[in-house]
């Protein structure tokens, strides 16, 4: 439909970030236009968080079935699995959630939804097809796409990314994964447990932003499951063949070639800025994304940007936090700012690896070394022992006065267990607050109190306290 329209807020991109902003501004009475050129829900719903967790759930179920059939086995050997059926299940999950992100729901909220490509004509006008939209404020939430590294021979049209891997109907015989970040590790675990041979290659080490002791424990678990991890490797070339793919790499000066049936690239994300007309709008950006301040304003203060399109943490929950900041700025004129001090993340492997706050290395750097660390293994937790799931641990980093600076957990439900520590870091709590908690028994969450108890043990059971207690023993109660 041709024409010109005006609104208060024009949101470009209907992924997690854009949908959250559009819902908030529309419900608060601002005239809101939402423009999306592809599928509502964006990457998170269609090719990211939702399908990956559904696939991991199916893989976990398959693994549990195998464990029950062969108890005590140390290495995973998968029985035949209906791979196409698993993908049908993944699609069913997407379909179940899709109505929440649909154009119909947002139109019912009062949002004008336009299915087209948005491009800035100038700083105050966007063109979407034959329509021109003038807005008081613009919000750019176009997300990111898989980054394809410049490796000789690597053909972007012949590799799998998160945009295509969930559409596979036939199980790969040998999936070669380039990238040992969260996406690569999650897909490695899922596909190995669905019966694929899996090799993961990275030029650095796996999960470089997590605590190395917990990463080492997860690495051991993955290798026991039969996943091959090749770390510290320089990729030399990729050869796409009729019968598969060959990846040549340099590993410590020695050249190796790894052959597989398909290659999955999980080497990071790149912001989607092409075709937006940011130059016409005067919006500054580079290869990392659109430049914003802490209020998420771009170089044009009436144009905001958030989510994966900016240079920052790329998680759906971060997009939700950023959306709240944008809505408070637009609707209430509050100078709200983003705060990542209590930023959590989870790698949904098995066991899961979660983290919030500062790692030990960062804490020592920022606190001039004045930190303490508590490390408790799951083998000391009765629930973990009862379920034969003792591969894991908690690591808590504290500062002066026992203030909690960060925590990391490797456990079957680490993504759920980290919530307590998110609150602790955000509210600047101390280990005494954790020690005073009464937690249900037996649960893996009790490992929190074990860490707090370990923190106080040298104080409570030290010589000075023992002497004081002995001095009090004659007093009546």
Secondary structure, DSSP 8 states (H G I E B T S, - for coil): --EEEEEEEEEE--SHHHHHHHHHHHHTT--EEEEESS-TTHHHHHTSHHHHHHHHHHHHHHHHHHHHHSTT-SS-------HHHHHHHHHHHHHHHHGGG-HHHHHHTT-EEEES-EEEEETTEEEETTEEEEEEEEEE---EEE-----BT--GGGSB-TTTGGG--S--SEEEEE--SHHHHHHHHHHHHTT-EEEEEESS-TTTTS-HHHHHHHHHHHHHTT-EEEESEEEEEEEEETTEEEEEEEETTEEEEEEESEEEE-S-EEE--TTS-HHHHT--EETTEE---TT-B-SSTTEEE-GGGBSS---HHHHHHHHHHHHHHHHH--------TT-EEEE-SSSEEEEEE--HHHHHHHTTT--EEEEEEGGG-HHHHHTT----EEEEEE-GGGBEEEEEEEETTHHHHHHHHHHHHHTT-BHHHHHT----SS-GGGHHHHHHHHHHHHHHTSHHHHHHHHHHTTS--
